[in-house]
Amino acid sequence: MMMACVGLRPSFPQLMLLRTTGTAASRSAAARQPDLLPATLDFTDPSAFKVKSWTELLRALAVFRFCSFPVLVNNSAKLLSLARALVGGRGVSLLMRPTVYAQFVAGENEEEISECLEKMKLLRLRPMLAVPIEEDQGQSIGEKRYEDNMAAMLECVRMSHSNSWSTEPMMQLKVTALISADLCVKLTAINAQQPYDLSQVVRAMDGEMISFPGLNDSELAHFLCGLRRLNKIAEASVNKVRVLVDAEYTYMNPALSLVTMAMMKKYNKESAWIWNTYQCYLKESSSLLLDALRLSQEDDFCLGVKLVRGAYMDKERALAETQGRPDPVHQCWEDTNDSYNTSLDVLLKAASQQPQRYRIIVASHNEESVRRAATRMQELGIERDGGCVCFGQLLGMCDHVSLTLAKEGYAVYKSVPYGSVEDTLPYLVRRAQENRTVLQGIRKERDLMRQELKRRLRLKRHT
Ligand SMILES: Cc1cc2nc3c(=O)[nH]c(=O)nc-3n(C[C@H](O)[C@H](O)[C@H](O)COP(=O)(O)OP(=O)(O)OC[C@H]3O[C@@H](n4cnc5c(N)ncnc54)[C@H](O)[C@@H]3O)c2cc1C
């Protein structure tokens, strides 16, 4: 096994070499062969929006206009509280349902979700259902709530595979919906001193009473229950739905990775059913990814990677500053971008060499990243819909990117949250703040939608 790994496992210097030469090489390759990619991947074709109804276009334009004002996005939580005080919860619900909610959320019940996903299927977009439940440090709830959350996740597994929406369904999972965030923080601190043995975590998932050092009786009991909950979800999804575990804050990510790797070790024997997320805005992201590649080879399991830039930049920075420690996030967007490109290159190379073993989702709204991935796929001979590389964007965002990619035959997933207005609004507020750079830079999508509306009006006038 180790012999087979040697050629594939990049060392850190190799990774750095890829970062400088690989980036330049692929850039010049793309420049040398302008016809390497379909012209539509410049994402300037408004016909991508032909499939949208008048209502959908007008709603999207109005919502994006709202989101283009930083003051509104930055204060959305306060505005929501104010609206609640003025018109009550029902009033807010009535206002949000046909607008923001309809733009970014699939619906509340299976019928509504089904309708949304059927529409997506016609557009060749695949669903990645997401139950918007998570918690942060200090918000821990009782065991019963985590059990309820598990039931909701199992329902998500069932819905994802029991319908004909997608041949290769995916879903997102937040570990902090199943194990308390406080315990994840503690596990992170313990594992920084002395990492737990992955095999022991796997045995605990199977129900064995393992005694993990550093935890008191109630923490240990909760950890064992949490591992069993994760195990139930993984067991229910294997061979049916690919489960993509979200990355959260640096003060708990190592714990999330620990349990995710344990699930991978147990369930990713034949294919990557469990995936982990790597946030390229972190200075340590390249080495975390290399560790994962190494571990997957040493422990002989398939690796699924969701590659993102990262959503919690402001909070990570503020926390580092108050705690007087170095900022974990790259200094500027360009460094994050370099890190994203480097990791993308490493993963695509690995996937081209062993497509059964590695799967990647390029989870980004950034057109340049998407184009880069498509170019590298072509250079490396990776099929557009061959199973090992796919693309991901959030529902309601950057449809011009998703629709164009899907039209060109790439596998494209939309992250699809669902739930009641009340349950999803806090999630939407957070997402809006996390993605405000994307939302505020969405001018191009708005322009394309306007062009499509003008085309329809001209057509109406001539008929
Ligand atoms: C399907 C899907 C799943 C996702 N899952 C997760 C997840 O599990 N965990 C998670 O954290 N995020 C997740 N995200 C969100 C993601 O991390 C990004 O926040 C979001 O996609 C915006 O990045 P971008 O590449 O799309 O856009 P871009 O506009 O190209 O990049 C914006 C991002 O660049 C980074 N950035 C911006 N300014 C700076 C700066 N000054 N210095 C350093 N970096 C900077 C930030 O990460 C910011 O979010 C997910 C996104 C998608 C589409």
The ligand as an SDF file (V2000), in Angstrom:
LIG
                    3D

 53 58  0  0  0  0  0  0  0  0999 V2000
  -21.7890   24.0270   -1.5940 C   0  0  0  0  0  0  0  0  0  0  0  0
  -21.0910   24.8830   -0.5910 C   0  0  0  0  0  0  0  0  0  0  0  0
  -20.7620   24.3760    0.6540 C   0  0  0  0  0  0  0  0  0  0  0  0
  -20.0760   25.1660    1.5910 C   0  0  0  0  0  0  0  0  0  0  0  0
  -19.7130   24.6320    2.7860 N   0  0  0  0  0  0  0  0  0  0  0  0
  -18.9580   25.3500    3.6450 C   0  0  0  0  0  0  0  0  0  0  0  0
  -18.4630   24.7920    4.8450 C   0  0  0  0  0  0  0  0  0  0  0  0
  -18.7090   23.6340    5.1550 O   0  0  0  0  0  0  0  0  0  0  0  0
  -17.7070   25.5710    5.6550 N   0  0  0  0  0  0  0  0  0  0  0  0
  -17.3760   26.8680    5.3480 C   0  0  0  0  0  0  0  0  0  0  0  0
  -16.6410   27.5210    6.1010 O   0  0  0  0  0  0  0  0  0  0  0  0
  -17.8630   27.4340    4.2210 N   0  0  0  0  0  0  0  0  0  0  0  0
  -18.6260   26.7110    3.3710 C   0  0  0  0  0  0  0  0  0  0  0  0
  -19.0860   27.2910    2.2190 N   0  0  0  0  0  0  0  0  0  0  0  0
  -18.9390   28.7630    2.0030 C   0  0  0  0  0  0  0  0  0  0  0  0
  -17.5820   29.1010    1.4060 C   0  0  0  0  0  0  0  0  0  0  0  0
  -16.5740   28.8150    2.3350 O   0  0  0  0  0  0  0  0  0  0  0  0
  -17.4510   30.5730    1.0380 C   0  0  0  0  0  0  0  0  0  0  0  0
  -17.7410   31.3910    2.1340 O   0  0  0  0  0  0  0  0  0  0  0  0
  -18.3350   31.0380   -0.0620 C   0  0  0  0  0  0  0  0  0  0  0  0
  -18.5380   30.0460   -1.0120 O   0  0  0  0  0  0  0  0  0  0  0  0
  -17.6670   32.2580   -0.7330 C   0  0  0  0  0  0  0  0  0  0  0  0
  -16.4700   31.8860   -1.3750 O   0  0  0  0  0  0  0  0  0  0  0  0
  -16.3840   31.7650   -2.9620 P   0  0  0  0  0  0  0  0  0  0  0  0
  -15.1970   30.9650   -3.3430 O   0  0  0  0  0  0  0  0  0  0  0  0
  -17.6820   31.2610   -3.4260 O   0  0  0  0  0  0  0  0  0  0  0  0
  -16.3030   33.2920   -3.4350 O   0  0  0  0  0  0  0  0  0  0  0  0
  -15.0890   34.4350   -3.4680 P   0  0  0  0  0  0  0  0  0  0  0  0
  -15.8150   35.6860   -3.6470 O   0  0  0  0  0  0  0  0  0  0  0  0
  -14.1140   34.0170   -4.5290 O   0  0  0  0  0  0  0  0  0  0  0  0
  -14.4200   34.3200   -2.1090 O   0  0  0  0  0  0  0  0  0  0  0  0
  -14.9310   34.9100   -0.9510 C   0  0  0  0  0  0  0  0  0  0  0  0
  -14.1920   34.2130    0.1590 C   0  0  0  0  0  0  0  0  0  0  0  0
  -12.7900   34.5220    0.0930 O   0  0  0  0  0  0  0  0  0  0  0  0
  -12.2560   34.6160    1.4060 C   0  0  0  0  0  0  0  0  0  0  0  0
  -11.8020   36.0090    1.6140 N   0  0  0  0  0  0  0  0  0  0  0  0
  -12.4850   37.1450    1.3070 C   0  0  0  0  0  0  0  0  0  0  0  0
  -11.7780   38.2470    1.6800 N   0  0  0  0  0  0  0  0  0  0  0  0
  -10.6320   37.7720    2.2310 C   0  0  0  0  0  0  0  0  0  0  0  0
   -9.5050   38.4140    2.8200 C   0  0  0  0  0  0  0  0  0  0  0  0
   -9.4200   39.7420    2.9230 N   0  0  0  0  0  0  0  0  0  0  0  0
   -8.5050   37.6430    3.2970 N   0  0  0  0  0  0  0  0  0  0  0  0
   -8.5610   36.2760    3.2090 C   0  0  0  0  0  0  0  0  0  0  0  0
   -9.5940   35.6280    2.6600 N   0  0  0  0  0  0  0  0  0  0  0  0
  -10.6300   36.3530    2.1760 C   0  0  0  0  0  0  0  0  0  0  0  0
  -13.3930   34.2540    2.3680 C   0  0  0  0  0  0  0  0  0  0  0  0
  -13.2940   32.8720    2.5990 O   0  0  0  0  0  0  0  0  0  0  0  0
  -14.6410   34.6010    1.5660 C   0  0  0  0  0  0  0  0  0  0  0  0
  -15.7740   33.8330    1.9740 O   0  0  0  0  0  0  0  0  0  0  0  0
  -19.7520   26.5170    1.2690 C   0  0  0  0  0  0  0  0  0  0  0  0
  -20.0810   27.0220    0.0100 C   0  0  0  0  0  0  0  0  0  0  0  0
  -20.7290   26.2330   -0.9170 C   0  0  0  0  0  0  0  0  0  0  0  0
  -21.0510   26.8120   -2.2510 C   0  0  0  0  0  0  0  0  0  0  0  0
  1  2  1  0
  2  3  1  0
  2 52  2  0
  3  4  2  0
  4  5  1  0
  4 50  1  0
  5  6  2  0
  6  7  1  0
  6 13  1  0
  7  8  2  0
  7  9  1  0
  9 10  1  0
 10 11  2  0
 10 12  1  0
 12 13  2  0
 13 14  1  0
 14 15  1  0
 14 50  1  0
 15 16  1  0
 16 17  1  0
 16 18  1  0
 18 19  1  0
 18 20  1  0
 20 21  1  0
 20 22  1  0
 22 23  1  0
 23 24  1  0
 24 25  2  0
 24 26  1  0
 24 27  1  0
 27 28  1  0
 28 29  2  0
 28 30  1  0
 28 31  1  0
 31 32  1  0
 32 33  1  0
 33 34  1  0
 33 48  1  0
 34 35  1  0
 35 36  1  0
 35 46  1  0
 36 37  1  0
 36 45  1  0
 37 38  2  0
 38 39  1  0
 39 40  1  0
 39 45  2  0
 40 41  1  0
 40 42  2  0
 42 43  1  0
 43 44  2  0
 44 45  1  0
 46 47  1  0
 46 48  1  0
 48 49  1  0
 50 51  2  0
 51 52  1  0
 52 53  1  0
M  END
$$$$
